[in-house]
Amino acid sequence: MSSNEYWFCLEHHRVEGRDGCKNADRLGPYPSEAEASRALEKVEERNEAWDHDPTWSDDDVED
């Protein structure tokens, strides 16, 4: 692991280094502060892409 890793804290909504909050409360690691600061945007972009993925369908799942 590199010492240049950053996480986005979901509790405090800020970028943290290695010695931040517990991992269960954050996203990462990211290689830069800039990438970590975009963590929530990236999650939203991925969710949007997955919601419109033509190879996936919730209709085939039984309850």
The first five atom37 places (N, CA, C, CB, O) and aatype in JSON, in Angstrom:
{
  "aatype": [12, 15, 15, 2, 6, 18, 17, 13, 4, 10, 6, 8, 8, 1, 19, 6, 7, 1, 3, 7, 4, 11, 2, 0, 3, 1, 10, 7, 14, 18, 14, 15, 6, 0, 6, 0, 15, 1, 0, 10, 6, 11, 19, 6, 6, 1, 2, 6, 0, 17, 3, 8, 3, 14, 16, 17, 15, 3, 3, 3, 19, 6, 3],
  "atom_mask": [
    [1, 1, 1, 1, 1],
    [1, 1, 1, 1, 1],
    [1, 1, 1, 1, 1],
    [1, 1, 1, 1, 1],
    [1, 1, 1, 1, 1],
    [1, 1, 1, 1, 1],
    [1, 1, 1, 1, 1],
    [1, 1, 1, 1, 1],
    [1, 1, 1, 1, 1],
    [1, 1, 1, 1, 1],
    [1, 1, 1, 1, 1],
    [1, 1, 1, 1, 1],
    [1, 1, 1, 1, 1],
    [1, 1, 1, 1, 1],
    [1, 1, 1, 1, 1],
    [1, 1, 1, 1, 1],
    [1, 1, 1, 0, 1],
    [1, 1, 1, 1, 1],
    [1, 1, 1, 1, 1],
    [1, 1, 1, 0, 1],
    [1, 1, 1, 1, 1],
    [1, 1, 1, 1, 1],
    [1, 1, 1, 1, 1],
    [1, 1, 1, 1, 1],
    [1, 1, 1, 1, 1],
    [1, 1, 1, 1, 1],
    [1, 1, 1, 1, 1],
    [1, 1, 1, 0, 1],
    [1, 1, 1, 1, 1],
    [1, 1, 1, 1, 1],
    [1, 1, 1, 1, 1],
    [1, 1, 1, 1, 1],
    [1, 1, 1, 1, 1],
    [1, 1, 1, 1, 1],
    [1, 1, 1, 1, 1],
    [1, 1, 1, 1, 1],
    [1, 1, 1, 1, 1],
    [1, 1, 1, 1, 1],
    [1, 1, 1, 1, 1],
    [1, 1, 1, 1, 1],
    [1, 1, 1, 1, 1],
    [1, 1, 1, 1, 1],
    [1, 1, 1, 1, 1],
    [1, 1, 1, 1, 1],
    [1, 1, 1, 1, 1],
    [1, 1, 1, 1, 1],
    [1, 1, 1, 1, 1],
    [1, 1, 1, 1, 1],
    [1, 1, 1, 1, 1],
    [1, 1, 1, 1, 1],
    [1, 1, 1, 1, 1],
    [1, 1, 1, 1, 1],
    [1, 1, 1, 1, 1],
    [1, 1, 1, 1, 1],
    [1, 1, 1, 1, 1],
    [1, 1, 1, 1, 1],
    [1, 1, 1, 1, 1],
    [1, 1, 1, 1, 1],
    [1, 1, 1, 1, 1],
    [1, 1, 1, 1, 1],
    [1, 1, 1, 1, 1],
    [1, 1, 1, 1, 1],
    [1, 1, 1, 1, 1]
  ],
  "atom_positions": [
    [[0.82, -1.18, 0.0], [0.0, 0.0, 0.0], [0.87, 1.25, 0.0], [-0.94, 0.0, 1.19], [1.91, 1.32, 0.65]],
    [[0.41, 2.21, -0.74], [1.13, 3.47, -0.84], [0.71, 4.41, 0.28], [0.89, 4.13, -2.2], [-0.42, 4.34, 0.77]],
    [[1.62, 5.29, 0.68], [1.26, 6.29, 1.68], [0.44, 7.4, 1.04], [2.52, 6.86, 2.36], [-0.14, 8.23, 1.74]],
    [[0.4, 7.43, -0.3], [-0.39, 8.43, -1.03], [-1.75, 7.87, -1.41], [0.36, 8.9, -2.29], [-2.11, 7.82, -2.58]],
    [[-2.5, 7.45, -0.41], [-3.85, 6.94, -0.62], [-4.81, 7.81, 0.17], [-3.97, 5.45, -0.2], [-4.51, 8.29, 1.26]],
    [[-5.98, 8.01, -0.42], [-6.98, 8.88, 0.18], [-8.34, 8.21, 0.14], [-7.03, 10.25, -0.54], [-8.63, 7.41, -0.75]],
    [[-9.15, 8.53, 1.11], [-10.5, 8.0, 1.23], [-11.48, 9.15, 1.34], [-10.62, 7.05, 2.45], [-11.11, 10.26, 1.74]],
    [[-12.75, 8.89, 0.99], [-13.8, 9.86, 1.2], [-14.65, 9.37, 2.36], [-14.66, 10.06, -0.09], [-15.23, 8.29, 2.29]],
    [[-14.71, 10.16, 3.43], [-15.47, 9.78, 4.62], [-16.95, 10.08, 4.4], [-14.94, 10.54, 5.87], [-17.32, 11.23, 4.14]],
    [[-17.78, 9.06, 4.51], [-19.22, 9.21, 4.34], [-19.88, 9.87, 5.54], [-19.86, 7.85, 4.09], [-20.97, 10.44, 5.41]],
    [[-19.25, 9.81, 6.67], [-19.8, 10.42, 7.89], [-19.54, 11.94, 7.91], [-19.19, 9.76, 9.14], [-20.42, 12.72, 8.26]],
    [[-18.33, 12.33, 7.54], [-17.93, 13.74, 7.63], [-17.92, 14.46, 6.28], [-16.56, 13.84, 8.24], [-17.73, 15.67, 6.22]],
    [[-18.14, 13.71, 5.2], [-18.15, 14.25, 3.83], [-16.89, 15.05, 3.53], [-19.37, 15.13, 3.61], [-16.95, 16.21, 3.11]],
    [[-15.75, 14.39, 3.75], [-14.47, 15.01, 3.45], [-13.44, 13.94, 3.1], [-13.98, 15.87, 4.63], [-13.62, 12.76, 3.41]],
    [[-12.37, 14.39, 2.45], [-11.28, 13.5, 2.09], [-10.38, 13.29, 3.3], [-10.46, 14.06, 0.89], [-10.08, 14.23, 4.03]],
    [[-9.97, 12.05, 3.5], [-9.1, 11.7, 4.62], [-7.91, 10.88, 4.15], [-9.88, 10.92, 5.69], [-7.95, 10.26, 3.09]],
    [[-6.87, 10.9, 4.93], [-5.72, 10.05, 4.69], [-5.9, 8.72, 5.37], [0.0, 0.0, 0.0], [-6.99, 8.39, 5.84]],
    [[-4.84, 7.96, 5.42], [-4.87, 6.61, 6.0], [-5.42, 6.58, 7.43], [-3.48, 6.02, 5.98], [-6.12, 5.64, 7.79]],
    [[-5.11, 7.58, 8.23], [-5.5, 7.57, 9.65], [-6.84, 8.26, 9.91], [-4.43, 8.25, 10.46], [-7.03, 8.87, 10.96]],
    [[-7.76, 8.16, 8.97], [-9.07, 8.76, 9.13], [-10.03, 7.83, 9.86], [0.0, 0.0, 0.0], [-9.62, 7.0, 10.67]],
    [[-11.3, 7.99, 9.56], [-12.35, 7.19, 10.18], [-12.21, 5.72, 9.78], [-13.74, 7.72, 9.79], [-11.41, 5.37, 8.92]],
    [[-13.02, 4.87, 10.42], [-12.96, 3.44, 10.12], [-13.39, 3.19, 8.68], [-13.85, 2.63, 11.1], [-14.22, 3.92, 8.14]],
    [[-12.83, 2.17, 8.08], [-13.07, 1.87, 6.67], [-14.54, 1.63, 6.34], [-12.26, 0.67, 6.25], [-14.96, 1.88, 5.22]],
    [[-15.31, 1.16, 7.28], [-16.73, 0.92, 7.03], [-17.48, 2.22, 6.75], [-17.36, 0.21, 8.23], [-18.58, 2.19, 6.18]],
    [[-16.91, 3.35, 7.13], [-17.55, 4.65, 6.95], [-16.96, 5.46, 5.81], [-17.46, 5.44, 8.22], [-17.22, 6.66, 5.7]],
    [[-16.17, 4.81, 4.94], [-15.55, 5.6, 3.88], [-15.37, 4.8, 2.6], [-14.22, 6.13, 4.34], [-15.43, 3.57, 2.6]],
    [[-15.16, 5.52, 1.51], [-14.94, 4.94, 0.18], [-13.49, 5.12, -0.2], [-15.88, 5.59, -0.88], [-12.89, 6.17, 0.07]],
    [[-12.92, 4.11, -0.82], [-11.54, 4.23, -1.27], [-10.79, 2.95, -1.02], [0.0, 0.0, 0.0], [-11.39, 1.94, -0.64]],
    [[-9.52, 2.97, -1.21], [-8.67, 4.15, -1.37], [-8.6, 4.64, -2.82], [-7.28, 3.85, -0.88], [-8.84, 3.88, -3.76]],
    [[-8.27, 5.91, -2.96], [-8.06, 6.58, -4.23], [-6.62, 7.06, -4.28], [-9.06, 7.75, -4.43], [-6.03, 7.34, -3.23]],
    [[-6.04, 7.16, -5.47], [-4.63, 7.54, -5.58], [-4.36, 9.03, -5.38], [-4.12, 7.14, -6.9], [-3.2, 9.43, -5.25]],
    [[-5.41, 9.85, -5.36], [-5.19, 11.29, -5.16], [-6.35, 11.89, -4.38], [-5.04, 12.01, -6.53], [-7.43, 11.32, -4.31]],
    [[-6.1, 13.05, -3.79], [-7.16, 13.76, -3.07], [-8.28, 14.16, -4.02], [-6.6, 15.0, -2.36], [-9.45, 14.11, -3.67]],
    [[-7.9, 14.55, -5.23], [-8.89, 14.98, -6.22], [-9.85, 13.84, -6.56], [-8.2, 15.48, -7.5], [-11.06, 14.05, -6.64]],
    [[-9.31, 12.64, -6.77], [-10.18, 11.5, -7.07], [-11.05, 11.15, -5.88], [-9.35, 10.28, -7.49], [-12.23, 10.83, -6.05]],
    [[-10.51, 11.2, -4.69], [-11.3, 10.89, -3.49], [-12.43, 11.91, -3.31], [-10.41, 10.88, -2.23], [-13.52, 11.55, -2.87]],
    [[-12.17, 13.15, -3.66], [-13.2, 14.18, -3.5], [-14.37, 13.97, -4.46], [-12.6, 15.57, -3.72], [-15.45, 14.5, -4.24]],
    [[-14.16, 13.19, -5.52], [-15.21, 12.87, -6.49], [-15.89, 11.53, -6.21], [-14.64, 12.87, -7.88], [-16.62, 11.03, -7.06]],
    [[-15.65, 10.95, -5.06], [-16.14, 9.61, -4.76], [-17.66, 9.48, -4.93], [-15.75, 9.22, -3.36], [-18.14, 8.53, -5.55]],
    [[-18.41, 10.4, -4.38], [-19.87, 10.3, -4.47], [-20.35, 10.51, -5.91], [-20.54, 11.33, -3.55], [-21.31, 9.86, -6.33]],
    [[-19.7, 11.39, -6.65], [-20.05, 11.58, -8.06], [-19.78, 10.3, -8.84], [-19.25, 12.75, -8.66], [-20.58, 9.91, -9.69]],
    [[-18.67, 9.66, -8.54], [-18.31, 8.42, -9.24], [-19.32, 7.31, -8.93], [-16.88, 7.98, -8.84], [-19.7, 6.55, -9.82]],
    [[-19.75, 7.22, -7.68], [-20.76, 6.24, -7.31], [-22.04, 6.49, -8.09], [-21.04, 6.29, -5.78], [-22.65, 5.55, -8.61]],
    [[-22.45, 7.74, -8.18], [-23.67, 8.09, -8.9], [-23.54, 7.75, -10.39], [-23.98, 9.58, -8.73], [-24.47, 7.21, -10.99]],
    [[-22.38, 8.05, -10.98], [-22.15, 7.73, -12.39], [-22.21, 6.22, -12.62], [-20.79, 8.28, -12.84], [-22.81, 5.77, -13.59]],
    [[-21.6, 5.45, -11.74], [-21.61, 3.99, -11.9], [-23.01, 3.43, -11.72], [-20.66, 3.33, -10.89], [-23.43, 2.56, -12.48]],
    [[-23.74, 3.92, -10.74], [-25.12, 3.46, -10.53], [-25.98, 3.75, -11.75], [-25.73, 4.11, -9.28], [-26.77, 2.92, -12.17]],
    [[-25.81, 4.94, -12.31], [-26.57, 5.31, -13.51], [-26.23, 4.37, -14.67], [-26.29, 6.79, -13.9], [-27.12, 3.93, -15.39]],
    [[-24.96, 4.08, -14.84], [-24.54, 3.17, -15.91], [-25.11, 1.78, -15.7], [-23.0, 3.11, -16.0], [-25.58, 1.15, -16.64]],
    [[-25.08, 1.3, -14.47], [-25.6, -0.03, -14.18], [-27.11, -0.09, -14.34], [-25.21, -0.46, -12.77], [-27.66, -1.1, -14.79]],
    [[-27.8, 1.01, -13.98], [-29.25, 1.06, -14.14], [-29.66, 0.94, -15.61], [-29.81, 2.34, -13.55], [-30.76, 0.49, -15.91]],
    [[-28.78, 1.35, -16.51], [-29.09, 1.33, -17.93], [-28.27, 0.29, -18.69], [-28.86, 2.69, -18.53], [-28.13, 0.38, -19.91]],
    [[-27.73, -0.67, -17.99], [-26.94, -1.74, -18.61], [-27.89, -2.74, -19.27], [-26.02, -2.45, -17.56], [-28.69, -3.38, -18.57]],
    [[-27.82, -2.88, -20.59], [-28.76, -3.78, -21.27], [-28.54, -5.26, -20.97], [-28.67, -3.56, -22.76], [-29.4, -6.08, -21.28]],
    [[-27.41, -5.61, -20.38], [-27.16, -7.03, -20.07], [-27.69, -7.42, -18.69], [-25.66, -7.32, -20.14], [-27.58, -8.59, -18.3]],
    [[-28.27, -6.49, -17.95], [-28.77, -6.77, -16.62], [-30.26, -6.51, -16.54], [-28.03, -5.95, -15.58], [-30.74, -5.5, -17.07]],
    [[-30.99, -7.39, -15.9], [-32.43, -7.21, -15.77], [-32.9, -7.75, -14.43], [-33.18, -7.89, -16.92], [-32.66, -8.92, -14.11]],
    [[-33.55, -6.92, -13.64], [-34.13, -7.36, -12.37], [-35.38, -8.2, -12.6], [-34.46, -6.16, -11.49], [-35.86, -8.87, -11.68]],
    [[-35.92, -8.17, -13.82], [-37.15, -8.92, -14.11], [-36.97, -10.42, -14.0], [-37.65, -8.58, -15.51], [-37.94, -11.15, -13.79]],
    [[-35.73, -10.9, -14.14], [-35.45, -12.33, -14.08], [-35.26, -12.86, -12.66], [-34.24, -12.64, -14.89], [-35.12, -14.07, -12.47]],
    [[-35.24, -11.97, -11.67], [-34.99, -12.37, -10.29], [-36.31, -12.7, -9.6], [-34.24, -11.24, -9.52], [-37.27, -11.93, -9.67]],
    [[-36.35, -13.87, -8.94], [-37.54, -14.26, -8.2], [-37.43, -13.81, -6.76], [-37.76, -15.77, -8.27], [-36.34, -13.82, -6.19]],
    [[-38.54, -13.41, -6.16], [-38.56, -12.99, -4.74], [-38.66, -14.17, -3.83], [-39.7, -12.05, -4.46], [-38.68, -14.0, -2.61]]
  ]
}
